[in-house]
Amino acid sequence: MFNAGRYHYTIREQESTTNLDPDLSGDIIERGIMLLADFETSQYLQHEINVIYTVHEPI
């Protein structure tokens, strides 16, 4: 279903909600490498996090 492997990614600044052309986008803000494991051999079960929301309202 998924192509397991090593992927390089780039995240760019974007003002347009429809532009998909990297040459017309803004600066690069992040570059990285992602490892996608084969989901049938993965030992991952679940991930739980506690999220605390803080609301700041003007006085």
N, C-alpha and C positions, 0 to 999 in steps of 0.2 A: 504494500500500500504506500509506504513512504520510502524514499531513497536514503537509507542510512549512510552516513559519511561525515566528512569534514567540510564545512561551508564557511567562506569568508563573506562578511556582510559590511555594508556601509550605510550609515544613517546620515541624511542630509537635512539642512534647514528647508522648510517648505512653506510657502505662503498660499499656494494654489491648492484647492482640494481635488483638482482633476489632472494636473500635470504629472506625467509619468516619465518624462525625459530628464535624466540626470544632468544633461548639459544646460538645462534651463532652470535648475534648482539652485539653492544657495550653498553655503559653505558645508563642508563635512564636519559633523559634530561628534561622530563616533565611528570607529572601525573595530571589528572584532572577528573572532573565529568561533563558530558554533560546532559542537560535535553532536550529531543526531544518531542515537543508538537505535538498533533494530528493536522495535517494540515487543517482538515475540521473545527476545532473549533478555530484555531489561528486567531488573529486579525491583524496580520502582513500584511502590504500593500506593502511597498518598502523601500529600504535603499539607499540613495544617499550620496556619499562622494566626496570631492574635493581632487584630488591627484596632488601634485606638484613634478615634477621630476627635479632633479638637476644633471647636467652632470659635472664631474670633469675631465678635460683633462690636461695632462702634458704641461708645458710651453716650 
